[in-house]
Amino acid sequence: MSKTNKINYSFKSKFIRQEIFKTALKAKKGHIPPAYSWVENAVVLFYTKIFNFFKKKDIFILSKGHGCLTLYVVLADLGLISKKSLYSFGGDGSLLPGHPDTKINKIENCSGSLGHGLGVACGKSLSLKMRKSSNHVIVLLGDGECQEGSIWEACIFAAHNKLNNLIAIIDRNKLSATNFTEKIGALEPLDKKFKSFGWNTFVINGHNYNDIYKTFIKAKKSKKPVCIISNTIKGKGIKFMENKKEWHHQIPNKKQILTAMKELKIDKLYE
């Protein structure tokens, strides 16, 4: 991986977490922990040459729209939206709402109503296949939304239509908005369930860059739709948020902000 990509992965992840934190604090709203759990996946997705989302080639869909701050920070870092737009997140007249919207540069579809992203991705995948395109559709799902029936309808559709250009990444942080997924509706064995629907499945450490990178390479070569179950920690990067069901949409208080700034190595919040 290091020979083909000159990116400092750890630096990028640190930067993205810092910017997510600053943006949410400025807006006094936003889902910090759901954004943090998929940061490493985002770094490999958007900063390597495995996929190309920004020249109308490969397609990315963020099904778990509440994790949008990660995507917004990446878009700003790549110069596709302005820093001013990023820091106006969630405000009156802002370009950036609490869930992605197609008015934003490079956003393929509106998301936030959970359980819809995989179906939309199937439609786009089928369209590419009918046009004999070699491009891929990558959709990032939350594990909580995998408890919805629409996800499994899309699984049937994808396998039936042999959508080998479709890659679903499940952000498997094991937490929904209010509780642990296995206490709400058990998903395990999640990999075997996708496999039984006719998909190729991979289970990875979603915070390990090499694991993510190598699996993306394998997924591109698949003859079937692919499900990557990315085991992650919700709130990864801020200890008091990590793996806590209470932290989904909360904004930290003054004492917690100072603690988080030390962990994230943020000297000051704004210029």
N, C-alpha and C positions, 0 to 999 in steps of 0.2 A: 504493500500500500504506500509506503513512504517514498518508493522510487518513482511512482507515477503521479503522486499528488504532493504538492509543496505546501499544503495548508497545515497550519498549526491548529490541530483539532481542539486541543484543550483550551487554547487561547480563544478560539471562536466560541466555544461553549460558554466559557466564562463571560465573554463580552455579551452574548445573547442574554444570559441570565441577568446580568447587570442592567441591560436596557429594558428588559421585561419589567424588572422591579421598579426602575425609575418611572417608566410609562404608567404603570398601574398606580403608583403613589401619586403622581401628578393628577391623574384622573379620579383618584379616590374610588376606583372600581377596577374590576378585571379579575380573571381567573389565573392567579399566579401558579399554584401547584399543578393544574392540568397542562399549563404551558411548559413548565419545567420538565415534566416527565418525558417529553419527546424531543428535547433539545439536541441530543446526540444524533438521533435519527435525522433531524433537520440539517445538521451540519454535513452529514454524509450525502444526504439527498441533494442539497442545493449548492454545495461548494466543491464537489468533485465532478468528474466528467462522465460518471456512470449514466446519468440521465441529463436531459436538457429540457427544462421547463419554460425557458424564457425566450425562445425563438420559435414559438408555435410548433414545437415538435412533440416531446412527451407532455403528458397532462398530469397535473397534480390536483387532487381534491382533498380538502380538509373536512372530513365528515364530522369530527368532533370540533365543531366550530367554536366552542368556548375556549379551546386552546389556541385561539387566533393570535395572541400576542407574540408567540414564537414566529409565526409567519410574517406578521407585520414588521418585526425587528429585522428579519432577513431581507424583506423587500426594501426597507430603508437602508440597510447596510450595502445592498447591491445597487443603490441609486435608482430604484424603480418607483419609490415614493419618497417624499421629502422628510427630513428629520422633523420639520415643523408639523407635518401631518401626523407623524408618529406621536409626538408629544401632545397633540390635540385629541388623542384617542378618547372616544366616548363623550366628547363635549358637544354642545349645540352646534349644528352645522358641520361637524367633523366628517372628514372623508372616511374615517375608520370607526365603524360601530362595534358593538360587543360580539358580533359574529361576522364572518366574511361576507362581502357583497360584491357583485360583479361590476360595480362602479369603480372598484379599486383596480389599479393596473395589475394585470396578470392573474387575477382571481377568476377561475373558470366557472364557478357557480356559487349561489348563495347557500350557506349552510348554517346549521344551528338547531334545526329541527332534527333531532337525532334519529338514526335508522334509515336516513334517505341517501346518504353519500354513496353507499355501495351500489344501490340500484342505478343512480346517476352514472357512476363509473362503468357499470355494465353496458349502459346505452352508448357511452362514448367509445368503449372498447369495441363493441360490435360495429359501430360506424367506421372506426379505423380499419377493422378487419375486412369489412365489405369493400373498402377502398384500397385494400391490399397494402396498407401502410405498415411499416416496420416499427412504428412508434408504440410506446407503452402508456398505460394509464395507471397511476399509482394513487391509491386512496388510503388515508390514515384514519382509522376508526378508533373510537374509545371502546374499552371492553364492556362498559356498562350498556352501551347501545347494542351490543351483541345479544342482549336479552330480548330484543324486539324481533317480531316475526318477519318484518321486511328484510332483515339481514339474511335470513335463511331462504327466503324466496329468491333473493339475488344470488345466493350460493348455487341454488338449483339452476337458475338461468345461465350463470357463467359456465358451469360445467357442461350443461346441455349444448351450449353454443361454442364450446371449446375455445374459450377466451384466454388463450395463452399469452395475450398481451396485457393481461390484468394482474396487478400486484396489490394485494390488500395488506397493510401493516396494521396490526392491532396493538395499540398502546396499552399493554397489559399491566397497569399499575394496581389492579385488583380493588379499585375504589370507584364507586359511583358518586353522585352528588351528596348523598347523605349517609352511606354505609358501605361496607365491604361487599363486593359483588357476590361472594359465595354465601353471604348471609341473606341476600335478596333473592337470588335465583342462581343456583350453582351452574357455572359454565364449564368446569372441568369434567372430562379431559378435552379442552378446547381444540388442541391440535388434531386429535383423533376424530372429533366431530367434523371439522373442515375436510379432513382426509376422506371421511365416509361419504361426503358430498361430491367427491371426485376432484378435489384440489390437491396440489402439492403443498406440503406444509413444512415450515422451518420454525424452530424455537430458538431464540437468541437472547443474549444479554443486551438489552436496549441501551446500555450506557457504555458499551465496549465498541470502540470504533472499528477495530479489525473484524469483529464478529458481524457488525452491521454491513461493512463494506463487502466482505466476502460473500455474505448471503445475498446482497443485492445483485452481485455478479451472477451467482447461480440462478437467481430468480429470473433474470433476463433471458436465460437459455431454456427455461421450462417449456414443456409442450402442453402444459395445463395451466389454468389459473393458479396463482400462488397466494398463500396466506403466510405471512411472517408474524409470528407471535413474539412481540418484543417485550420481554420482561423488564419492567421499569419500576421506579419508585416515584410515587406522586409527591411533588414538592422537592425533588432532588436538588440539593444545593443549599437549602436552608433547613437546618436540623429540626427546628421546632415545627416545621410544616411537614416534614417527611413522614409519609405513611400514616397521616392523621386524618380521620374521617371528618373532623371539624373544619379542616382547611380545604375549602373548595372555591369559595368566592369571597372569603374574608380579606380585609386589608389590615395589616399589622398596626398595633398602637405604637406610640413613640418609643417605648423601651424595646419593643420587638424590632422596630426599624433599625435602631442602633446595633442590636445584636446581628441582624441580617446583613447590615452594611459591612460589618467586620468579616463575616463568613464569605461574603461576595467580593470583598476587597474593594469596596466603593468608598472613595475618600470624601466625595461630596455628591449630592443628588443632581444638581443642575449647574450649568455654567453661569 
